Amino acid sequence: PKEIMKGENRVALTPQSATILQKMGYECLVESGAGLPARFSDNDYEKAGVKVVKTAASLWKQANIIIKVRAPQSVEVKRFTDNQILISFIWPAQNSDMLKSLADRGVSVLAMDMVPRISRAQKMDALSSMANIAGYRGVIEASNNFGRFFTGQITAAGKVPPAKVLVIGAGVAGLAAIGAAQSMGAIVRAFDVRPEVAEQIESMGAEFLFLDFSEDASGDGGYAAPSSPEFREKQLECFRGQAKDVDIVITTALIPGMDAPKLWLEDMVYSMKPGSIIVDLAAERGGNCDLTQPEKKIESDNGVVIIGYTDYPSRMATQASTLYSNNVRHMLEDLSPNRDGKAFINMEDDVIRGAVVTHKNEIT
């Protein structure tokens, strides 16, 4: 179906992924206009053998499996019937009422945000796909708002120093940001509470900021664990020192389902140079910066631009849709081992079981 959330430009099925799904025995349907915001026309789908359906209501009546990007809105929940399957981002811990409604209707729901972060499931890891885009796009937004080159130059008109970029958090989004900033010629520094990522940061040509403090902050699923108060003080001390020197800060510290930790405090913003940029990739959950306003770009009294956009994947809808639809397609491959166009939810499979949040009228 076409995504109905305001500002959402992604689509869960692309003509390319539909071609592969049809080889697996599935018939593919798309709501008319669903792909247009991501630059996929109805004609593109028809050429790929996809049936274009005029309305969402008609689509729901014909489909056994609904694939979406955003969790269904209340009007969409009402369209589901018994034994249908939904594959989508769901965020079950934040959407208990919606889960209950779907379970009561007999819908089996697989949450793309609950795919276990293990090697075998990497091909379905939509969180990483979208974080990769957010990290890259965050650097593009920073460069668009920065009044200088990223790379250093020596010209007849004078010498230009390279921009100094600090990336806080070296998960998927952080590493993508490091790669993008590095490729544009900036001096890149990075910080993460997990010492084991130092090697990854340095292999990309960035400087890892070490703290003279011993604490293992590695958490479950590749995420960082919350830090002790003592570690946090050391961390903030490090950032205060960096604030006076760096031109661009990109913060990515976020564990899904939890509020973003405050890492770039108000006093740090006010010690930055005018024209500096903060891109807060954790804005959707309150932001890592004290002054971040979700979905807005603001400027502090001392001339620091703080970008709190929450829709980076949607700003690169063609790329994001292509990656996300591949993740969904891999999920459907695992659901249909016989490649006969029939989905079987195998609760003995640890990847499938991890993603299933409602099944047989129960919240699982």
WOUR-V809675 format. One record per pair of residues at least 4 apart in sequence whose ideal C-beta (glycine too) atoms are under 7 Angstrom apart, sorted by sequence separation. I is the first residue (numbers start at 0). J is the second residue. D is the distance in Angstrom with one decimal. If there is no record, write none. Layout:
I_J_D / I_J_D
//
This chain:
12_16_6.0 / 13_17_6.8 / 14_18_6.6 / 16_20_6.2 / 17_21_6.3 / 19_23_6.8 / 21_25_6.1 / 29_33_5.2 / 39_43_4.9 / 41_45_6.3 / 42_46_6.4 / 43_47_6.7 / 45_49_6.5 / 53_57_6.1 / 54_58_6.9 / 55_59_6.4 / 56_60_6.7 / 57_61_6.5 / 58_62_5.9 / 67_71_6.5 / 71_75_3.8 / 73_77_6.8 / 79_83_5.3 / 90_94_5.6 / 94_98_5.9 / 95_99_6.4 / 96_100_6.6 / 97_101_6.4 / 98_102_6.1 / 99_103_6.2 / 100_104_6.5 / 120_124_6.3 / 124_128_6.6 / 125_129_6.2 / 126_130_6.1 / 127_131_6.2 / 129_133_6.3 / 130_134_6.3 / 131_135_6.7 / 132_136_5.8 / 133_137_6.1 / 135_139_6.8 / 136_140_6.3 / 137_141_6.4 / 138_142_6.4 / 139_143_6.3 / 140_144_6.5 / 141_145_5.9 / 148_152_6.1 / 169_173_4.1 / 171_175_6.4 / 172_176_6.3 / 173_177_6.3 / 174_178_6.4 / 175_179_6.4 / 176_180_6.1 / 177_181_5.9 / 178_182_6.2 / 179_183_6.6 / 181_185_6.8 / 196_200_6.0 / 197_201_6.2 / 198_202_6.1 / 199_203_6.9 / 201_205_6.8 / 218_222_4.7 / 226_230_4.2 / 227_231_6.9 / 228_232_6.6 / 229_233_6.9 / 230_234_6.2 / 231_235_6.3 / 232_236_6.4 / 233_237_6.6 / 234_238_6.6 / 235_239_6.3 / 236_240_6.9 / 237_241_6.5 / 238_242_6.2 / 241_245_5.3 / 263_267_5.3 / 265_269_6.5 / 266_270_6.4 / 267_271_7.0 / 271_275_4.1 / 282_286_4.6 / 298_302_6.4 / 299_303_4.4 / 310_314_5.9 / 315_319_5.4 / 316_320_5.8 / 317_321_6.5 / 318_322_6.5 / 319_323_5.9 / 320_324_5.8 / 321_325_6.6 / 322_326_6.7 / 323_327_6.5 / 324_328_6.1 / 325_329_6.5 / 326_330_6.7 / 327_331_6.5 / 328_332_6.6 / 329_333_6.8 / 330_334_6.4 / 331_335_6.1 / 335_339_6.6 / 348_352_6.1 / 349_353_6.1 / 350_354_6.8 / 351_355_6.2 / 357_361_6.8 / 2_7_4.2 / 12_17_5.6 / 20_25_4.4 / 29_34_6.7 / 34_39_3.0 / 35_40_6.5 / 39_44_6.7 / 44_49_3.9 / 52_57_5.0 / 71_76_5.1 / 89_94_6.4 / 101_106_4.4 / 115_120_5.3 / 153_158_5.2 / 168_173_4.5 / 169_174_5.7 / 180_185_4.5 / 191_196_4.8 / 200_205_5.0 / 218_223_5.6 / 226_231_4.9 / 263_268_6.8 / 281_286_5.5 / 286_291_3.1 / 292_297_5.5 / 298_303_6.9 / 335_340_6.8 / 357_362_5.5 / 358_363_5.2 / 21_27_6.1 / 34_40_6.8 / 45_51_6.0 / 52_58_4.5 / 59_65_6.8 / 114_120_5.2 / 181_187_5.1 / 201_207_5.6 / 217_223_7.0 / 218_224_3.5 / 253_259_5.2 / 281_287_4.7 / 298_304_5.3 / 299_305_6.5 / 313_319_6.8 / 335_341_6.0 / 345_351_5.4 / 346_352_5.2 / 356_362_6.7 / 357_363_6.3 / 2_9_6.5 / 20_27_5.6 / 44_51_5.8 / 91_98_5.6 / 101_108_5.4 / 142_149_5.9 / 152_159_4.3 / 166_173_5.1 / 180_187_4.9 / 200_207_4.5 / 216_223_5.3 / 217_224_6.5 / 252_259_6.6 / 279_286_4.5 / 286_293_6.8 / 312_319_3.9 / 335_342_5.5 / 344_351_6.2 / 356_363_6.1 / 2_10_6.9 / 116_124_6.6 / 151_159_5.9 / 216_224_5.1 / 226_234_6.7 / 252_260_5.7 / 279_287_5.6 / 296_304_6.5 / 297_305_5.3 / 334_342_4.2 / 335_343_6.9 / 355_363_5.4 / 32_41_7.0 / 34_43_6.9 / 52_61_6.7 / 114_123_4.8 / 151_160_5.5 / 268_277_6.9 / 279_288_4.9 / 282_291_5.2 / 290_299_6.1 / 334_343_6.3 / 346_355_6.9 / 17_27_4.3 / 31_41_5.6 / 34_44_6.5 / 41_51_4.8 / 114_124_5.8 / 151_161_3.7 / 166_176_5.0 / 177_187_5.5 / 197_207_4.3 / 216_226_5.6 / 252_262_5.8 / 283_293_6.3 / 296_306_4.9 / 334_344_6.7 / 114_125_7.0 / 148_159_5.5 / 150_161_5.7 / 166_177_5.3 / 189_200_4.6 / 277_288_5.5 / 282_293_4.6 / 331_342_6.8 / 344_355_6.3 / 147_159_6.8 / 149_161_6.8 / 177_189_5.7 / 214_226_6.9 / 250_262_6.2 / 279_291_4.3 / 295_307_5.4 / 149_162_4.7 / 214_227_6.1 / 250_263_5.9 / 294_307_6.3 / 71_85_7.0 / 111_125_4.2 / 112_126_5.8 / 263_277_6.5 / 291_305_5.7 / 293_307_5.1 / 294_308_6.5 / 344_358_6.2 / 12_27_6.4 / 29_44_5.1 / 147_162_6.1 / 248_263_6.1 / 290_305_5.4 / 292_307_5.2 / 294_309_5.4 / 71_87_6.9 / 85_101_6.9 / 164_180_4.4 / 173_189_6.6 / 189_205_4.9 / 214_230_4.7 / 291_307_4.3 / 293_309_5.7 / 12_29_5.7 / 70_87_6.0 / 145_162_6.6 / 188_205_6.3 / 288_305_6.1 / 333_350_6.5 / 334_351_6.9 / 65_83_6.4 / 67_85_7.0 / 69_87_7.0 / 70_88_5.9 / 187_205_4.0 / 188_206_4.7 / 189_207_5.9 / 190_208_4.5 / 212_230_5.7 / 333_351_6.3 / 59_78_4.0 / 68_87_6.8 / 69_88_6.2 / 70_89_5.1 / 89_108_6.2 / 91_110_5.8 / 189_208_6.9 / 29_49_5.3 / 31_51_5.3 / 63_83_6.3 / 64_84_4.5 / 65_85_5.1 / 66_86_4.8 / 67_87_3.9 / 68_88_6.4 / 70_90_6.3 / 169_189_5.3 / 188_208_5.8 / 268_288_6.8 / 28_49_6.8 / 31_52_6.7 / 63_84_6.7 / 66_87_6.9 / 76_97_6.2 / 85_106_5.6 / 89_110_3.6 / 164_185_4.6 / 166_187_6.6 / 212_233_4.6 / 286_307_6.0 / 27_49_4.5 / 28_50_4.8 / 29_51_5.8 / 30_52_5.6 / 31_53_5.3 / 56_78_6.4 / 64_86_6.7 / 79_101_6.4 / 88_110_6.9 / 90_112_5.9 / 91_113_6.7 / 163_185_6.9 / 164_186_7.0 / 169_191_4.1 / 181_203_6.0 / 195_217_6.7 / 259_281_3.7 / 268_290_5.6 / 10_33_5.1 / 27_50_7.0 / 29_52_6.9 / 81_104_6.7 / 82_105_5.9 / 83_106_5.3 / 84_107_4.9 / 85_108_4.7 / 86_109_4.8 / 88_111_5.2 / 89_112_6.3 / 161_184_5.8 / 162_185_4.5 / 163_186_4.8 / 164_187_4.9 / 165_188_5.0 / 166_189_4.4 / 167_190_5.3 / 168_191_6.0 / 177_200_6.5 / 181_204_5.1 / 193_216_5.7 / 210_233_5.0 / 10_34_4.7 / 28_52_5.3 / 70_94_5.8 / 76_100_5.1 / 80_104_6.7 / 81_105_3.6 / 87_111_6.4 / 88_112_5.1 / 161_185_5.6 / 181_205_6.2 / 192_216_3.7 / 193_217_4.8 / 210_234_6.6 / 238_262_6.7 / 263_287_5.7 / 265_289_4.3 / 14_39_6.1 / 30_55_5.4 / 76_101_6.3 / 79_104_4.9 / 86_111_6.7 / 161_186_5.1 / 174_199_6.5 / 178_203_5.9 / 238_263_6.5 / 242_267_4.2 / 259_284_4.4 / 262_287_4.6 / 263_288_4.2 / 264_289_5.2 / 265_290_6.2 / 282_307_3.7 / 13_39_6.0 / 71_97_6.9 / 177_203_5.2 / 246_272_7.0 / 258_284_5.3 / 259_285_4.8 / 261_287_6.6 / 277_303_6.3 / 279_305_6.7 / 282_308_6.8 / 283_309_4.3 / 10_37_5.0 / 17_44_6.8 / 21_48_5.6 / 70_97_6.5 / 79_106_4.8 / 169_196_4.6 / 210_237_6.0 / 243_270_5.3 / 257_284_7.0 / 258_285_5.1 / 259_286_5.5 / 260_287_6.5 / 279_306_6.7 / 282_309_5.3 / 8_36_3.7 / 9_37_6.0 / 30_58_5.0 / 177_205_4.9 / 239_267_5.9 / 242_270_4.6 / 247_275_6.7 / 253_281_4.2 / 259_287_5.3 / 261_289_6.0 / 273_301_6.0 / 274_302_6.0 / 275_303_4.8 / 276_304_5.1 / 277_305_4.6 / 278_306_4.8 / 279_307_5.2 / 1_30_4.7 / 8_37_5.7 / 10_39_6.5 / 14_43_4.8 / 18_47_5.2 / 174_203_6.9 / 208_237_5.9 / 235_264_6.8 / 238_267_5.8 / 242_271_5.3 / 246_275_5.4 / 247_276_4.7 / 248_277_4.8 / 249_278_4.7 / 250_279_5.2 / 251_280_4.6 / 252_281_6.0 / 273_302_3.3 / 277_306_6.9 / 0_30_4.7 / 14_44_5.5 / 17_47_5.0 / 28_58_5.9 / 169_199_6.6 / 193_223_5.6 / 250_280_6.3 / 251_281_6.7 / 269_299_6.9 / 276_306_7.0 / 1_32_5.7 / 149_180_6.8 / 169_200_5.4 / 192_223_4.8 / 249_280_6.7 / 250_281_6.0 / 253_284_5.8 / 268_299_5.4 / 1_33_3.9 / 14_46_7.0 / 17_49_4.8 / 191_223_7.0 / 222_254_4.8 / 269_301_5.4 / 271_303_5.0 / 0_33_6.3 / 14_47_3.7 / 28_61_6.0 / 150_183_6.2 / 151_184_6.6 / 28_62_6.0 / 149_183_4.0 / 150_184_2.5 / 192_226_5.7 / 14_49_6.8 / 149_184_5.1 / 252_287_5.3 / 268_303_5.4 / 149_185_4.4 / 134_171_6.8 / 250_287_3.7 / 134_172_3.7 / 138_176_5.3 / 250_288_6.3 / 133_172_5.0 / 134_173_6.2 / 137_176_5.5 / 130_170_6.7 / 131_171_5.4 / 134_174_6.9 / 135_175_4.8 / 130_171_4.1 / 134_175_3.0 / 138_179_3.9 / 142_183_6.6 / 130_172_4.1 / 134_176_4.0 / 138_180_5.0 / 127_171_4.6 / 131_175_4.7 / 135_179_4.8 / 190_237_6.9 / 170_221_7.0 / 188_241_7.0 / 1_55_6.7 / 12_66_6.0 / 0_55_4.9 / 11_66_4.2 / 11_67_5.3 / 11_68_5.2 / 0_58_5.5 / 9_68_4.6 / 7_68_6.5 / 7_69_5.7 / 0_65_6.7 / 2_67_7.0 / 4_69_4.8 / 2_68_5.5 / 0_67_6.4 / 2_69_5.6 / 4_72_6.9 / 3_72_5.8 / 176_249_4.8 / 176_251_6.8 / 165_241_5.4 / 173_251_4.4 / 172_251_4.3 / 165_245_4.5 / 163_244_6.2 / 164_245_6.7 / 167_248_6.9 / 170_251_6.3 / 163_245_4.5 / 168_250_6.6 / 163_246_5.1 / 164_247_4.6 / 165_248_4.9 / 166_249_4.9 / 167_250_4.5 / 168_251_3.7 / 162_246_4.7 / 167_251_6.5 / 168_252_4.1 / 162_247_6.0 / 164_249_6.8 / 166_251_6.9 / 167_252_5.9 / 167_262_5.9 / 145_246_6.9 / 145_247_6.4 / 116_220_4.3 / 116_221_5.1 / 141_247_4.9 / 141_249_6.6 / 172_280_5.6 / 138_249_6.8 / 137_249_5.3 / 134_251_6.6 / 167_287_6.7 / 146_274_5.1 / 126_255_6.9 / 145_276_5.3 / 144_276_5.4 / 141_276_4.7 / 141_278_5.0 / 140_278_5.8 / 137_278_4.4 / 112_255_6.4 / 137_280_5.4 / 133_280_5.5 / 144_304_5.0 / 144_306_6.8 / 93_256_6.6 / 92_256_4.9 / 90_256_6.9 / 140_306_5.5 / 140_308_6.8 / 137_311_6.4 / 136_311_4.2 / 133_311_4.0 / 136_314_5.9 / 132_311_6.1 / 133_312_6.3 / 136_315_5.8 / 132_312_4.8 / 129_312_4.6 / 132_315_5.5 / 132_318_6.3 / 132_319_5.4 / 129_319_6.5 / 128_322_4.1 / 128_323_6.1 / 125_323_5.6 / 128_326_5.7 / 125_326_4.2 / 124_326_6.8 / 123_326_5.1 / 123_329_4.9 / 122_329_4.2 / 123_330_4.9 / 111_326_6.5 / 111_327_7.0 / 109_330_6.6 / 120_350_4.6 / 119_350_6.2 / 115_349_6.6 / 115_350_5.8 / 114_350_6.7 / 107_344_5.7 / 115_353_4.0 / 114_353_6.4 / 113_353_6.0 / 114_354_5.1 / 86_327_5.7 / 113_354_5.0 / 113_356_6.3 / 86_330_6.0 / 110_354_5.7 / 109_354_4.5 / 109_355_5.6 / 110_356_4.9 / 107_355_6.8 / 108_356_5.0 / 108_357_4.4 / 107_357_6.4 / 106_357_6.2 / 107_358_4.7 / 68_323_6.4 / 102_357_4.1 / 105_360_5.5 / 101_357_5.2 / 103_360_6.8 / 84_342_5.8 / 98_356_6.2 / 102_360_5.6 / 98_357_5.9 / 102_361_5.9 / 102_362_5.1 / 66_327_5.2 / 99_362_6.7 / 98_362_5.3 / 91_356_4.6 / 89_356_5.9 / 64_342_6.0 / 37_316_4.0 / 38_317_4.9 / 36_316_5.6 / 37_317_5.1 / 37_320_4.3 / 9_312_6.4 / 6_310_5.7 / 9_313_5.9 / 8_313_4.6 / 7_313_5.7 / 15_321_6.9 / 6_313_6.2 / 9_316_5.3 / 13_320_5.6 / 8_316_3.6 / 13_321_5.6 / 16_324_4.0 / 20_328_6.1 / 23_331_7.0 / 16_325_6.1 / 19_328_5.8 / 23_332_6.7 / 9_319_5.1 / 10_320_4.9 / 9_320_4.8 / 13_324_4.5 / 20_331_6.4 / 11_323_6.4 / 12_324_5.6 / 16_328_4.5 / 23_335_5.9 / 11_324_5.9 / 9_323_6.3 / 24_338_5.8 / 23_338_4.8 / 24_339_4.8 / 25_340_4.7 / 11_327_5.7 / 24_340_2.9 / 23_340_6.5
//
